[in-house]
Amino acid sequence: MRKRVQIVALAVAVVSLLAWALLGLNLGWTKTSVTRWQKDPVTDLEGPVIEQRFIPGIDLLGAALLGAIVLFGISFLLPAKKLPTAKYS
């Protein structure tokens, strides 16, 4: 049981790190919208355009890694798997 919880904790850490990396490697706070500048085709002036996009930040990564650390710590409170004892006659 202990080993399974440790494997789950490792999986949570790896998946959260990969998801954070694949979705943008944002070192700031989590964002739900991004502002980009786009040229207006009629006036040729640049103006802000807000796009709804989810970019996970370092805060979300930290929360996921903290959860993985807590799971790993809880695993030491669980009973270890007992090895069968050999009986010799």
C-alpha positions in Angstrom: 0.0 0.0 0.0 2.8 2.4 0.9 4.6 1.8 -2.4 1.4 2.5 -4.4 0.8 5.8 -2.7 4.4 6.8 -3.4 4.0 5.9 -7.1 0.8 8.0 -7.2 2.6 10.9 -5.6 5.4 10.6 -8.2 2.8 10.4 -11.0 1.1 13.5 -9.7 4.4 15.4 -9.7 5.5 14.3 -13.1 2.1 14.9 -14.8 1.7 18.3 -13.3 5.2 19.3 -14.3 4.6 18.0 -17.9 1.2 19.8 -18.1 2.7 23.0 -16.9 5.6 22.8 -19.4 3.4 21.8 -22.3 0.9 24.6 -21.6 3.3 27.4 -21.6 6.1 27.4 -18.9 4.5 30.5 -17.3 6.6 31.7 -14.4 3.9 34.2 -13.3 0.4 33.7 -11.9 -2.2 31.5 -13.7 -3.9 33.4 -16.5 -7.3 32.8 -18.1 -6.9 35.5 -20.8 -4.0 36.8 -22.9 -3.8 40.2 -24.5 -2.1 40.5 -27.9 -1.7 43.4 -30.2 -3.3 43.2 -33.7 -3.4 45.6 -36.6 -6.8 46.8 -37.6 -7.2 46.1 -41.3 -9.3 49.3 -41.9 -7.3 51.9 -40.0 -3.9 50.2 -39.9 -3.7 51.0 -36.2 -2.6 48.5 -33.6 -5.0 47.7 -30.8 -5.3 45.1 -28.0 -7.2 41.9 -28.6 -8.1 39.8 -25.6 -8.1 36.0 -26.1 -9.7 33.6 -23.6 -6.9 31.1 -23.0 -5.8 29.1 -20.0 -2.1 29.3 -19.1 -1.1 27.6 -15.8 1.3 29.6 -13.7 3.9 28.7 -11.1 1.2 28.9 -8.4 -0.8 26.0 -9.9 2.5 24.0 -10.3 3.4 24.7 -6.7 0.0 23.5 -5.5 0.3 20.3 -7.5 3.8 19.6 -6.2 2.8 20.4 -2.7 -0.1 17.8 -3.1 2.5 15.3 -4.3 4.7 16.0 -1.3 1.8 15.6 1.1 0.8 12.3 -0.6 4.4 11.1 -0.3 4.5 12.0 3.4 1.2 10.3 4.1 2.6 7.1 2.5 5.0 6.8 5.5 2.0 6.7 7.9 0.6 3.7 6.1 1.6 0.1 7.1 4.4 -1.4 5.1 3.7 -4.6 3.2 4.6 -7.5 5.5 6.8 -10.2 4.0 5.6 -13.8 4.4 7.7 -15.7 6.9 9.1 -19.1 6.0 8.2 -22.0 8.4 10.9 -24.6 8.8 10.1 -27.9 10.5 
